[in-house]
Amino acid sequence: MPRAGLGPASVTEAAAALVDEIGFENLSMGLVAERLGIKTPSLYKHVSSQAVLGHRIAVLAMNELADAIRDAIQGRAGPEALVAGAQAMRTYVRKHPGRYAAGNVARPTGPDDPLVRAANRVMASWTAMLRGYQLEPDQQIHALRTLRSLLHGFATLEAAGGFQLSAEVDDSFTWMLDFIDRGLGQTGR
């Protein structure tokens, strides 16, 4: 009989909190079961495999990130939206490095996969932010890829302690956002 109050959603939440502490690459069903105070075989009553659990964490992460970016840019445009959205992503990655990593390694299982919808929500927020730069449609995909690459790289390097130079990291982040803003502004109409 499954433990009262335990289900796929609560197992996913517990596993997401765990991977934020230990890293997504260290996820194991045994550690999740231990965290929940149950035996490992009991965990399989709620989630069929570690791969499924990792995928569920990825969906959770992408939905949380989409919400954070959407909320940050709402009512803003241009550089103000860029800074707000970028800071929301940076904060999310610092606070949730394990679940963010899950969202980056998971692959959709098909067109109806909730991961597709969650990832599209993230892209929709960034696309909304880019409207303020009035990019030509053929330039938008390049802008989205550049933005994702720069923000992802910065945030994951920072979360991993990868910035060891003496310059203030916040100053570098501001410099990068100014750089992106100028590039988008020159590319737009």
C-alpha positions, 0 to 999 in steps of 0.5 A, spaced: 500 500 500 502 506 498 504 511 503 499 516 505 500 523 501 506 520 497 504 520 489 508 522 483 508 530 484 510 529 491 516 524 489 518 529 484 518 535 488 522 531 493 527 529 488 528 536 485 530 539 492 535 533 493 538 534 486 539 542 487 543 539 493 547 534 490 547 535 483 542 532 478 548 527 476 548 524 483 540 522 482 539 515 485 532 512 487 535 510 493 537 517 495 530 519 493 527 513 497 531 515 503 529 522 503 522 520 503 523 515 509 521 509 505 524 503 502 527 504 495 522 498 492 516 502 495 518 508 490 517 505 484 509 505 486 509 512 484 515 513 479 516 507 474 524 509 473 529 513 475 529 516 467 522 517 468 523 521 475 529 525 471 524 527 466 519 529 471 524 534 474 526 537 468 518 538 466 518 541 473 524 545 472 522 548 465 515 550 468 518 554 474 523 557 469 518 559 464 514 562 470 520 566 473 522 569 466 514 571 464 513 574 471 519 578 471 518 581 464 511 582 464 509 590 463 517 591 461 520 592 454 527 592 451 533 593 455 528 593 462 525 586 460 532 583 458 535 585 465 529 583 468 528 576 465 536 575 465 536 576 472 530 571 473 534 566 470 540 567 473 537 567 480 533 560 478 539 557 476 543 559 482 537 557 487 536 550 483 542 548 479 540 541 479 533 541 477 536 546 471 541 541 469 535 536 469 531 541 464 537 541 460 539 534 459 532 531 458 529 530 451 522 530 449 519 523 448 514 526 443 510 531 441 505 531 447 510 530 452 509 536 457 517 537 456 515 540 450 510 545 452 514 547 458 520 548 454 515 552 449 513 556 455 520 558 456 521 560 449 515 564 449 517 568 454 524 570 451 520 571 444 516 576 448 522 580 451 525 580 444 519 584 441 521 590 444 527 590 439 523 589 433 527 584 430 526 581 423 523 574 423 529 571 420 533 574 426 529 572 431 531 565 432 539 567 432 537 572 437 534 567 441 540 562 440 545 567 442 541 569 448 540 562 451 547 561 450 550 567 453 545 566 459 546 559 460 553 559 460 554 565 465 549 562 470 551 555 470 559 557 470 557 562 476 553 556 479 559 551 479 563 557 482 567 558 475 568 565 476 575 566 480 577 572 477 578 578 481 572 582 478 566 583 481 561 577 478 555 582 478 559 587 474 560 582 469 553 580 468 551 587 467 556 588 462 554 582 458 547 584 458 549 591 456 553 588 450 547 583 449 542 590 449 547 593 444 547 588 439 540 587 439 538 594 438 543 594 432 540 588 429 533 591 430 529 596 426 
